[in-house]
Amino acid sequence: MQLMLVLLAGLTIIVIWALFTHRPIARGGPRILAYDIGTLAAALVIGSVVGKWIHSGAAPDPDKWALHLYLAIMAGGMGFNITIAVAGILRNLVFFPRLSTAVAQGPPNRR
């Protein structure tokens, strides 16, 4: 159980790092930053709702409270990670598409 929590924490760090480092090349830096912060806020809400939903839907068994809590943490953490990953993909492909490499490098050399 501890190994899975460590792996979830590592995956969360990697997903957040990828969100902030793989930004599109576009004009609109403050808008992209606002989108990223909104993504983190939405992911926190979605992860919390999923975790609470899983935890509250568990059978009220006092012997297995730790297992239900663990499953709620894992489900909420994965909801958080999936939300950030999907929002990052949508950011790069739909909302702020990357400029082509030819445009980003400038005009071609003329002879």
Summary of the structure (lengths in Angstrom):
residues: 111
radius of gyration: 19.4
end to end distance: 64.7
largest distance: 79.3
contacts: 279
relative contact order: 0.18
helix: 78%
strand: 0%
